[in-house]
Amino acid sequence: VGRKTLSISVERDITERRKAEDELRFRAALLDNATDSIHALEIDGKLIYVNETVVRTTGYSRTELLGKGISILDSPPGASLVSSRIKQLLKEGSARFNTLRIRKDGTSFPVEVYARVMELGGRNIIVAVDRDITERESAELDMRESYEIQGILNAMLQHSLTPLPLQQKLADHLATLFSIPWLAVESKGAVFLVTGRTLTLTVQQGLAPALLVSCAKIPFGKCLCGRAAESGQIVTSTGIGPDHEIVYEGMTPHGHYCAPIIAAGATLGVLNLYLKEGTGIIGKRQVFIKAVMDILAADILHARVEEQFAHSQKMEAIGHMAGGVAHDFNNILTAIMGFANFLSAALPAGDPKCDDVDQIIKAAERAAALTQQLLAFSRKQVVQLSVLNLDQVVPEVIKMVRRMIAKDIEFKTFLNSAPANVLANQGQLGQVLINLAVNARDAMPNGGKLTFETAQVELDENYATNHPGVSPGRYVMLAVSDTGQGMSPEVVQRIYEPFFTTKEQGKGTGLGLSTVYGIVRQSGGSIFVYSEPGKGTTFKIYLPRVAEKSDEKPAEKPSLSSCRGTETILLVEDDEFVRKFVYRVLLQNGYSVLEAATPREAIALCELQKDIHLMITDIVMPQMNGYELSKVMASIIPRMKVIFMSGYTDSAITHHNILEPGMGLLEKPLKAETILLKVREILEARPQ
């Protein structure tokens, strides 16, 4: 039987499978061409699917991603979206949030994630869809910046409407610019105003002391700011190059942005900003600065109109105001503090001593009016403060000052403020001392003595009440004295005016003392000047002490009961307020007191009554000064002792050879305690 071959074939209909595969390929193609990134992952965060968009946007291949944890795409690495959202996803089934994705090259980009739990083959998986929101966030950031810029400009415009001096407005605008983080400028710069063909430094913050002299007046065309003024165009530099003509010791790398302030085609000034090294002002920042320039221009024009409208009246008012800074101002303070002390005990209604209240009110009104006027010159800058000991700061500044001062000027230092500290800016204190020292140098062309002093003092509540911005407490006094030409009362009246100077053209900026005054006021302190032609000048600065350590005990005040006496005292003072106050203090403590308003009256009293133990006399008086009066009195009553009253410091008076054995000094403003202590000290001293 022959063999036969049997073939059996099995056919299966795969139409449905091919349809399903085609559908899967279609869906995969749809997913791969989606603009959003799509991931599928296990509940534990392991990736089981990524579409082509994930590969394209992250730089990873599918092989590098599949089987890896989703944390490979999270920024920072390891902060898996699943680990942070798993509970929410399992509980709610879906979640929407924003996060950062990280690319293979380490760069990141923001995404909005929509994640959902789905069932596949009897198990739960997570499908996450990422939408790149870089452009959206950029648009939102742009909108926020625009809103912030407009808010800043609106605030500056509003501030321009306030009734403040131009310098104060410019200084405040400068401080506003320094407070904007995205502007990328350092916290220092300046505003210059145009005078003829010269830029004059008007306000500044953070400039090195050397720049206050070298940049006080800049000719058109010199350095970057001078070029901006001359061309009317913005001049910038990203570092220190050949265009940076003004250099100084300790200068660090920086850039400049010098923008001219222009109105009606005329350059009014220049805004100078310090750029952080390698940065610049471009795009929106430049548009913002242009708007700021328009605000500054409007402020300058408005100030010029005001100045032209009331220049004579304004200058007259300032002249009367500033006169109180010297001798008269301290006399007023003495009256305020003295009469206020008389109110320490309660007075019943109708008591005749109520007249003292009226005296205090009159003196306080005078002092308050002067103080309020002076405050118009103050400039509040944003500075870094630190705890400083003036006994350490002053010698360091003196080292610098010595290089600027001729050898025929002798330096003297009397540093007695330790361990007291103050809260201030060391650079600004350096500015104060340098400005005062340079003024003193110019006042001593033929040589002389320059004295720096520090001491601990106390300003009481009466002083603080009548001086807005000053609190009662312990202070550190910083004094700078010279034996130079001195100043007349008329000059003293104007010394704090910006741009006022008695020096030859080109020799003085007129900004030194204005800057000193502003720094002292900003540091919470007070400054007073005492000067007389031919007798030199003393500047006294009072800065608040930093609170002592908890174990530091305040010094006990001496008992006034131990300072009483019965001796006869001649009081010579031309200021009625001061004379009344000192007279009451002495009379209430047992002394017999003779009053004289002028040196001639004092001489006449001495010739009538030879039994006078002590004379207390002001130094600056009409007819003759106190020192000359003491010489006349010595020929009439040889054994009579003398106490001078003055705004000068003890050391400055000594350098003028005024104080001799048997003489003492009371520094103004006067207080009852210091008067009585000094009287007993001199009366009980051994006869010379």
KOLROGU-348776 format. One record per residue (C-alpha): residue in one letter; x, y, z. Coordinates in steps of 0.02 Angstrom, whole numbers. Layout:
<pts>
 rest      x      y      z
    A      X      Y      Z
...
</pts>
This chain:
<pts>
 rest      x      y      z
    V      0      0      0
    G     75    159    -51
    R     98    303     73
    K     -4    462     60
    T     43    632    136
    L    -93    721    235
    S    -82    910    255
    I   -185    996    387
    S   -196   1186    389
    V   -270   1293    529
    E   -330   1465    486
    R   -368   1603    616
    D   -458   1760    579
    I   -341   1904    635
    T   -445   2043    568
    E   -492   2100    743
    R   -313   2088    806
    R   -247   2190    660
    K   -383   2314    690
    A   -334   2324    872
    E   -149   2340    830
    D   -187   2474    703
    E   -290   2563    835
    L   -147   2550    960
    R    -23   2617    832
    F   -144   2757    793
    R   -162   2800    976
    A     26   2791   1003
    A     51   2907    854
    L    -76   3026    928
    L     13   3022   1096
    D    184   3045   1016
    N    123   3195    918
    A     39   3276   1067
    T    111   3443   1118
    D    102   3393   1302
    S    219   3268   1385
    I    128   3107   1435
    H    194   2981   1561
    A    124   2817   1626
    L    197   2748   1785
    E    170   2621   1920
    I    103   2673   2089
    D    283   2664   2154
    G    335   2795   2025
    K    422   2680   1897
    L    398   2741   1718
    I    313   2615   1601
    Y    274   2733   1457
    V    330   2903   1392
    N    275   2987   1232
    E    392   3064   1104
    T    364   3239   1176
    V    445   3182   1339
    V    597   3122   1241
    R    604   3282   1139
    T    587   3404   1285
    T    700   3315   1411
    G    839   3250   1299
    Y    825   3072   1369
    S    790   2920   1258
    R    647   2803   1299
    T    774   2669   1348
    E    851   2790   1475
    L    681   2829   1550
    L    577   2670   1549
    G    597   2572   1708
    K    670   2723   1798
    G    583   2819   1936
    I    491   2978   1888
    S    612   3070   2005
    I    738   3070   1861
    L    632   3208   1784
    D    593   3303   1943
    S    685   3458   2000
    P    767   3446   2121
    P    810   3263   2084
    G    725   3142   2202
    A    572   3250   2235
    S    454   3130   2146
    L    284   3199   2103
    V    211   3029   2148
    S    291   3024   2319
    S    224   3196   2358
    R     50   3171   2283
    I     17   2985   2301
    K   -104   3002   2445
    Q   -204   3136   2356
    L   -207   3035   2195
    L   -265   2874   2279
    K   -395   2965   2381
    E   -463   3086   2252
    G   -417   2995   2091
    S   -334   3148   2014
    A   -227   3300   2054
    R   -169   3460   1970
    F    -14   3556   2022
    N    139   3650   1958
    T    318   3588   1971
    L    487   3597   1885
    R    550   3464   1763
    I    736   3439   1739
    R    817   3399   1573
    K    962   3282   1543
    D   1080   3431   1530
    G   1028   3491   1703
    T    921   3638   1649
    S    743   3649   1713
    F    576   3716   1653
    P    407   3744   1736
    V    259   3630   1699
    E     78   3613   1749
    V     40   3430   1789
    Y   -126   3341   1778
    A   -114   3166   1851
    R   -248   3032   1862
    V   -260   2854   1929
    M   -321   2728   1798
    E   -352   2539   1801
    L   -256   2435   1673
    G   -260   2244   1670
    G   -327   2236   1845
    R   -197   2352   1920
    N   -190   2539   1953
    I    -70   2649   1857
    I    -43   2836   1853
    V    -55   2937   1694
    A     22   3111   1705
    V     10   3248   1574
    D    138   3391   1583
    R    106   3557   1500
    D    256   3673   1478
    I    206   3841   1554
    T    370   3934   1523
    E    289   4061   1408
    R    140   4082   1522
    E    250   4112   1676
    S    356   4232   1575
    A    200   4328   1526
    E    140   4329   1707
    L    312   4386   1766
    D    312   4521   1634
    M    141   4578   1694
    R    196   4577   1876
    E    353   4677   1834
    S    251   4802   1736
    Y    130   4820   1881
    E    274   4839   2004
    I    361   4968   1894
    Q    201   5069   1879
    G    175   5058   2067
    I    351   5123   2101
    L    330   5265   1977
    N    161   5311   2052
    A    239   5315   2227
    M    381   5425   2166
    L    258   5542   2081
    Q    156   5551   2240
    H    313   5589   2340
    S    355   5728   2218
    L    194   5815   2269
    T    245   5825   2453
    P    307   5994   2517
    L    488   5942   2541
    P    650   6029   2487
    L    721   5972   2321
    Q    872   5889   2403
    Q    759   5784   2513
    K    653   5730   2364
    L    806   5684   2261
    A    883   5589   2407
    D    721   5493   2435
    H    707   5451   2250
    L    887   5390   2254
    A    850   5280   2404
    T    697   5209   2314
    L    805   5156   2165
    F    927   5069   2281
    S    786   4970   2361
    I    732   4886   2196
    P    813   4712   2185
    W    785   4685   1998
    L    871   4848   1952
    A   1040   4765   1989
    V   1125   4922   2058
    E   1232   4945   2212
    S   1171   5047   2360
    K   1272   5198   2312
    G   1258   5336   2185
    A   1222   5520   2167
    V   1121   5656   2083
    F   1215   5803   2008
    L   1135   5968   1959
    V   1198   6079   1821
    T   1272   6250   1861
    G   1333   6331   1701
    R   1451   6203   1623
    T   1481   6113   1787
    L   1398   5967   1876
    T   1376   5999   2063
    L   1355   5852   2180
    T   1185   5881   2259
    V   1136   5719   2346
    Q   1231   5557   2368
    Q   1225   5394   2460
    G   1368   5276   2497
    L   1505   5372   2405
    A   1681   5355   2473
    P   1742   5507   2572
    A   1874   5543   2439
    L   1737   5560   2307
    L   1647   5696   2405
    V   1793   5810   2363
    S   1844   5748   2190
    C   1664   5735   2128
    A   1597   5890   2214
    K   1607   5986   2050
    I   1635   5899   1882
    P   1660   5999   1721
    F   1559   5949   1568
    G   1653   5817   1469
    K   1753   5751   1616
    C   1727   5571   1671
    L   1569   5475   1630
    C   1444   5593   1712
    G   1523   5745   1629
    R   1510   5660   1460
    A   1327   5619   1490
    A   1292   5801   1533
    E   1385   5864   1379
    S   1307   5742   1254
    G   1133   5728   1330
    Q   1149   5540   1306
    I   1160   5396   1429
    V   1341   5346   1461
    T   1377   5174   1536
    S   1523   5064   1583
    T   1525   4885   1645
    G   1692   4904   1732
    I   1833   5023   1773
    G   1910   5080   1607
    P   2001   5230   1535
    D   1839   5333   1539
    H   1837   5313   1729
    E   1950   5463   1762
    I   1920   5481   1950
    V   2002   5343   2051
    Y   2031   5329   2238
    E   2112   5216   2365
    G   2011   5060   2406
    M   1904   5069   2248
    T   1822   4902   2204
    P   1770   4845   2029
    H   1605   4921   1973
    G   1512   4992   1825
    H   1425   5159   1800
    Y   1260   5214   1727
    C   1255   5401   1700
    A   1086   5462   1637
    P   1058   5647   1596
    I    905   5730   1672
    I    830   5829   1528
    A    679   5944   1512
    A    632   6048   1360
    G    797   6002   1277
    A    903   6069   1422
    T   1010   5958   1534
    L    964   5994   1715
    G   1074   5864   1797
    V   1139   5685   1793
    L   1087   5529   1888
    N   1238   5421   1929
    L   1207   5238   1976
    Y   1340   5110   2021
    L   1314   4946   1928
    K   1362   4778   1998
    E   1512   4716   1901
    G   1465   4643   1732
    T   1282   4698   1739
    G   1189   4830   1639
    I   1024   4922   1628
    I    932   4867   1471
    G    756   4831   1411
    K    620   4871   1537
    R    748   4933   1661
    Q    802   5068   1540
    V    622   5117   1505
    F    594   5128   1693
    I    748   5238   1719
    K    688   5353   1579
    A    523   5376   1673
    V    620   5411   1833
    M    720   5544   1740
    D    558   5631   1693
    I    505   5633   1877
    L    673   5704   1932
    A    664   5836   1795
    A    491   5888   1853
    D    552   5902   2033
    I    701   6009   1982
    L    596   6126   1874
    H    467   6144   2012
    A    603   6186   2138
    R    677   6316   2021
    V    509   6402   2001
    E    485   6403   2190
    E    660   6471   2216
    Q    636   6611   2090
    F    467   6655   2166
    A    523   6673   2346
    H    713   6674   2347
    S    739   6830   2450
    Q    608   6785   2581
    K    672   6607   2593
    M    853   6659   2616
    E    805   6786   2748
    A    709   6653   2845
    I    855   6532   2832
    G    974   6666   2892
    H    872   6699   3050
    M    851   6513   3077
    A   1034   6463   3065
    G   1093   6598   3185
    G   1031   6494   3330
    V   1155   6356   3291
    A   1292   6456   3376
    H   1295   6558   3536
    D   1113   6613   3541
    F   1048   6436   3513
    N   1140   6370   3664
    N   1078   6513   3770
    I    900   6466   3723
    L    933   6284   3768
    T   1002   6337   3935
    A    843   6433   3972
    I    733   6287   3920
    M    823   6160   4027
    G    843   6280   4173
    F    664   6339   4189
    A    600   6162   4157
    N    696   6102   4309
    F    600   6228   4416
    L    441   6134   4372
    S    499   5973   4453
    A    392   6013   4603
    A    204   6030   4577
    L    142   6209   4585
    P    -31   6255   4651
    A   -141   6365   4545
    G   -106   6550   4569
    D     70   6522   4631
    P    179   6669   4574
    K    307   6543   4510
    C    185   6499   4373
    D    270   6639   4279
    D    412   6514   4254
    V    295   6411   4146
    D    271   6557   4031
    Q    460   6580   4019
    I    482   6397   3971
    I    347   6407   3839
    K    424   6562   3760
    A    598   6484   3756
    A    531   6318   3693
    E    438   6402   3551
    R    597   6490   3496
    A    702   6332   3505
    A    569   6224   3421
    A    551   6347   3277
    L    739   6347   3248
    T    748   6158   3258
    Q    605   6133   3135
    Q    689   6248   3009
    L    855   6159   3027
    L    772   5991   3000
    A    732   6045   2821
    F    915   6013   2779
    S    917   5834   2847
    R    936   5689   2725
    K    876   5513   2774
    Q    985   5383   2687
    V    979   5197   2690
    V   1145   5145   2769
    Q   1221   4999   2858
    L   1241   5036   3044
    S   1358   4952   3165
    V   1409   4971   3347
    L   1561   5086   3353
    N   1676   5152   3487
    L   1727   5330   3439
    D   1889   5312   3535
    Q   1937   5180   3407
    V   1860   5261   3253
    V   1934   5435   3275
    P   2119   5382   3276
    E   2093   5283   3115
    V   2016   5432   3027
    I   2153   5547   3094
    K   2282   5438   3005
    M   2196   5481   2841
    V   2171   5664   2889
    R   2355   5688   2928
    R   2397   5656   2745
    M   2280   5799   2696
    I   2340   5925   2825
    A   2497   6031   2820
    K   2634   5991   2945
    D   2620   6163   3025
    I   2453   6111   3101
    E   2472   6022   3268
    F   2353   5879   3308
    K   2281   5854   3482
    T   2168   5713   3539
    F   2070   5694   3701
    L   1975   5530   3689
    N   1869   5492   3842
    S   1710   5409   3779
    A   1759   5226   3809
    P   1679   5108   3848
    A   1525   5197   3777
    N   1474   5147   3601
    V   1362   5224   3467
    L   1261   5148   3325
    A   1318   5232   3165
    N   1397   5206   2995
    Q   1587   5209   3005
    G   1607   5276   2830
    Q   1489   5419   2865
    L   1577   5462   3027
    G   1736   5468   2925
    Q   1651   5591   2807
    V   1601   5700   2955
    L   1777   5706   3028
    I   1861   5733   2860
    N   1744   5875   2812
    L   1767   5961   2980
    A   1956   5936   2973
    V   1968   6007   2796
    N   1866   6159   2849
    A   1980   6181   2999
    R   2135   6167   2889
    D   2070   6303   2772
    A   2035   6414   2923
    M   2218   6398   2979
    P   2323   6447   2827
    N   2469   6493   2940
    G   2459   6340   3050
    G   2376   6309   3217
    K   2302   6170   3324
    L   2170   6045   3273
    T   2086   5954   3417
    F   1980   5797   3417
    E   1884   5755   3576
    T   1760   5625   3636
    A   1667   5614   3801
    Q   1513   5539   3882
    V   1370   5661   3914
    E   1188   5651   3965
    L   1044   5743   3883
    D    893   5753   3996
    E    707   5747   3960
    N    693   5936   3953
    Y    819   5940   3810
    A    731   5797   3719
    T    558   5874   3738
    N    612   6032   3650
    H    711   5945   3513
    P    604   5836   3398
    G    686   5671   3358
    V    799   5670   3513
    S    768   5553   3658
    P    831   5583   3835
    G    976   5476   3887
    R   1163   5457   3881
    Y   1259   5514   3727
    V   1436   5519   3662
    M   1503   5691   3618
    L   1621   5709   3471
    A   1704   5880   3456
    V   1821   5951   3324
    S   1904   6118   3367
    D   2027   6231   3278
    T   2124   6388   3323
    G   2091   6468   3155
    Q   2010   6625   3091
    G   1839   6588   3165
    M   1675   6648   3093
    S   1569   6801   3115
    P   1389   6780   3174
    E   1330   6818   2997
    V   1433   6674   2926
    V   1384   6557   3066
    Q   1203   6590   3022
    R   1225   6511   2850
    I   1355   6373   2871
    Y   1232   6229   2850
    E   1154   6298   2692
    P   1194   6187   2543
    F   1318   6270   2425
    F   1357   6414   2543
    T   1545   6442   2557
    T   1660   6585   2604
    K   1806   6511   2505
    E   1869   6572   2339
    Q   1787   6509   2180
    G   1848   6333   2145
    K   1917   6311   2322
    G   1758   6256   2410
    T   1604   6157   2364
    G   1485   6224   2496
    L   1426   6046   2527
    G   1540   5994   2670
    L   1444   6058   2820
    S   1276   6022   2738
    T   1332   5840   2724
    V   1395   5839   2903
    Y   1231   5905   2968
    G   1130   5778   2869
    I   1235   5631   2930
    V   1225   5685   3112
    R   1037   5707   3104
    Q   1015   5542   3015
    S   1116   5455   3151
    G    994   5521   3281
    G   1117   5651   3343
    S   1132   5839   3361
    I   1267   5960   3306
    F   1311   6133   3371
    V   1446   6257   3321
    Y   1534   6387   3427
    S   1642   6516   3340
    E   1708   6693   3356
    P   1820   6792   3237
    G   2002   6766   3284
    K   1958   6634   3416
    G   1932   6478   3309
    T   1785   6360   3295
    T   1718   6209   3389
    F   1591   6086   3319
    K   1505   5976   3449
    I   1412   5820   3394
    Y   1303   5718   3511
    L   1267   5536   3460
    P   1155   5419   3562
    R   1244   5285   3660
    V   1206   5102   3627
    A   1122   5022   3778
    E   1248   4964   3906
    K   1269   4783   3958
    S   1148   4721   4089
    D   1284   4721   4223
    E   1333   4901   4190
    K   1266   5013   4327
    P   1224   5194   4287
    A   1331   5322   4374
    E   1253   5398   4530
    K   1211   5581   4516
    P   1294   5693   4646
    S   1184   5766   4782
    L   1146   5950   4754
    S   1133   5977   4942
    S   1323   5962   4952
    C   1343   6103   4827
    R   1262   6242   4928
    G   1360   6393   4987
    T   1351   6570   5056
    E   1487   6658   4955
    T   1456   6812   4849
    I   1456   6781   4661
    L   1456   6908   4519
    L   1358   6844   4368
    V   1398   6928   4199
    E   1288   6872   4052
    D   1211   6976   3912
    D   1074   6849   3872
    E    926   6883   3986
    F    860   6703   3983
    V   1027   6628   4035
    R   1059   6762   4166
    K    889   6734   4248
    F    915   6546   4251
    V   1090   6548   4326
    Y   1038   6683   4450
    R    894   6574   4514
    V   1003   6419   4528
    L   1134   6510   4633
    L   1010   6607   4740
    Q    908   6452   4783
    N   1066   6366   4843
    G   1117   6498   4969
    Y   1235   6611   4871
    S   1228   6800   4865
    V   1218   6849   4683
    L   1258   7013   4594
    E   1193   7027   4414
    A   1272   7121   4269
    A   1209   7120   4089
    T   1369   7198   4018
    P   1555   7204   4063
    R   1540   7389   4108
    E   1402   7352   4235
    A   1511   7214   4308
    I   1661   7330   4329
    A   1551   7461   4413
    L   1485   7331   4537
    C   1662   7273   4580
    E   1719   7449   4614
    L   1573   7472   4737
    Q   1586   7301   4822
    K   1757   7223   4840
    D   1699   7070   4939
    I   1662   6957   4789
    H   1727   6778   4794
    L   1688   6720   4618
    M   1640   6791   4448
    I   1542   6686   4322
    T   1551   6767   4150
    D   1506   6726   3972
    I   1653   6735   3851
    V   1565   6809   3699
    M   1490   6977   3749
    P   1478   7154   3681
    Q   1603   7288   3736
    M   1736   7160   3786
    N   1746   6971   3797
    G   1746   6875   3960
    Y   1933   6844   3957
    E   1971   7029   3940
    L   1847   7066   4080
    S   1934   6943   4195
    K   2099   7036   4170
    V   2018   7201   4218
    M   1936   7120   4370
    A   2103   7047   4426
    S   2169   7224   4451
    I   2017   7269   4559
    I   1993   7108   4660
    P   2153   7004   4638
    R   2093   6852   4738
    M   1925   6837   4649
    K   1908   6672   4556
    V   1831   6656   4382
    I   1718   6534   4288
    F   1690   6559   4103
    M   1530   6506   4012
    S   1551   6457   3829
    G   1501   6340   3690
    Y   1685   6299   3663
    T   1758   6140   3737
    D   1878   6142   3882
    S   2027   6091   3775
    A   1989   6220   3639
    I   1980   6359   3770
    T   2145   6301   3845
    H   2230   6310   3675
    H   2182   6494   3666
    N   2273   6518   3833
    I   2113   6584   3914
    L   2102   6462   4059
    E   2229   6492   4196
    P   2246   6427   4375
    G   2095   6477   4478
    M   1982   6481   4325
    G   1850   6356   4267
    L   1738   6325   4117
    L   1552   6287   4103
    E   1506   6217   3933
    K   1338   6268   3859
    P   1199   6215   3862
    L   1202   6236   4051
    K   1121   6126   4183
    A   1092   6166   4366
    E   1196   6017   4426
    T   1349   6063   4323
    I   1339   6245   4375
    L   1334   6204   4561
    L   1469   6071   4551
    K   1587   6185   4456
    V   1555   6330   4577
    R   1601   6224   4728
    E   1751   6151   4636
    I   1824   6322   4597
    L   1779   6402   4764
    E   1859   6260   4863
    A   2014   6250   4754
    R   2176   6313   4830
    P   2211   6497   4798
    Q   2342   6525   4662
</pts>
